Amino acid sequence: MAATIIDGRLMAADIRAEIAQEVSELRTQSGVQPGLAAVLVGDDPASAVYVRNKRRACDDAGMISETFTLDADAPQEEIVSLVRRLNADERFHGILVQLPLPGHVDERDVIAEISPDKDVDGMHPVNGGRLLEGRPRFVPATPAAVQTMLMRSGADPAGKHVVILGRSNIVGKPLAALLMQRGPGGNATVTLCHTATPDVAEHTRRADVVVAAAGRPRMVTADMIREGAVVIDVGINRVPDASAKSGSRLVGDVDFDAVSAKARAITPVPGGVGPMTITMLLRNTLQAARYAAGAD
Ligand code: NAD
């Protein structure tokens, strides 16, 4: 039987409408309008697109958003002093430093400068620690998107075996911490595979839920998936495609056509986790504004 498609665009539109409503209520009740500052260093076209999409989503939700752009060769001290200025700027409840930063900059040092109360990407070590403790304040957007997609599509991870491919600080590791937590949206048994896992398929074949975040185009093939599993594809990979006008197209980490004939539910790429990730950033920014307004 063909899998149900978990439509990230549709789900994101619903949640963004809810967020817009909550933004409007917060403004009426407390006069606080949530604000997001995005820091963009250099002229990487993909980063510029990501930041533009995030800002547009903020505007649509009734939030303030502003992008602060620095040259690619801006010294680390200049980036840090911008972050400190934004920490003190009451217009902004959330600060987003778009990664990757240029090679001469130590990303961890810059992220450590963001006030944990404005760290809506959940990347500051304090927020990582809170997540591990089971008392998250800002969950990184992509893991939050995966969890929300599971819950809203009726695939509660509780009691399930979830196999995650990828151990990055932005996706794999925080997602494992999130899904293994005690409480709603958690209670899963989590296996995390990475480049040093000898036989990834041995794990995925036993999974109720597979989350692919390895950045390897179509690496998850049908033989790696159990009949009736739920498959969440985080991967975004550009591959050559002679039939496309641009000469390339985006695919996920999952061989979508073959796997969707076997899975119970699956997310597409594009139109899956991506739109939901931006939505979770909006949710975190709203949450940060609520804290600042004393509303939570
Ligand atoms: P990353 O390169 O930092 O990490 C990839 C991880 O995958 C590594 O930990 C590595 O150990 C693991 N890995 C690589 N090959 C593997 C294999 N064959 N088997 C098992 N594990 C393997 O990447 P990232 O930042 O975590 O992103 C992963 C993918 O998700 C990328 O394609 C990225 O573009 C995409 N992404 C999408 C969103 C979204 O909003 N949809 C957000 C963030 C990242």
Residues whose N, C-alpha, C, O or C-beta is under 5 A from the ligand:
A	BS01	NAD	T142 L165 G166 R167 S168 I170 V171 C193 H194 T195 V200 A213 A214 G215 R216 V234 G235 I236 N237 V273 G274 T277
